[in-house]
């Protein structure tokens, strides 16, 4: 069906919360880089999930995400004090694009150092669990209650109260922002 830029509401994990999900076209361009290709073997992470960390800092991945992460994943520091969950192949492709960026730019070098030095590669166990390294847990302020949100080709792990605060600040602007943020996509 031709659903271009429409949004639909989906009930996620029976948690009583509704999440708004963008229906994506075949590709989305961000800074000239192809970010999502639906139906072309690229992962697509959607929805909001609320697992808990156990005493050892392990997280059970949302069932919907497990298959796409079974072959391995990379955890990195994200913006806004979150942890980004990358399928291993996506992280490799992203790294390749970054390496083509100008390393003569001090900001690029600084970004790469922080990104790679804080990265951790993980393979989920049979229960779909991964261990979040202490340094990343500390960076994102994670204790027990965490939120895992789909963000297209990646997912993010947030402290649940930090996510609620972030979301309430963003949702006020969300309805009016589509034209400014993603011109030509809607």
Protein Blocks (a to p, Z undefined) as FASTA:
>chain_A
ZZkjaccdddehhlopacddddddfbdceehiafbdghilpacdedjddddddfkopacd
dfklmmmmmnopcddddehhiacdddfklmmmmmmmmmmpcfkbmklmmmmmmmmmmgcc
ddddfkopacddfklmmmnopakbccdddehjaccdddfklmmmmmmmmmmmmmmmmmmm
mghkZZ
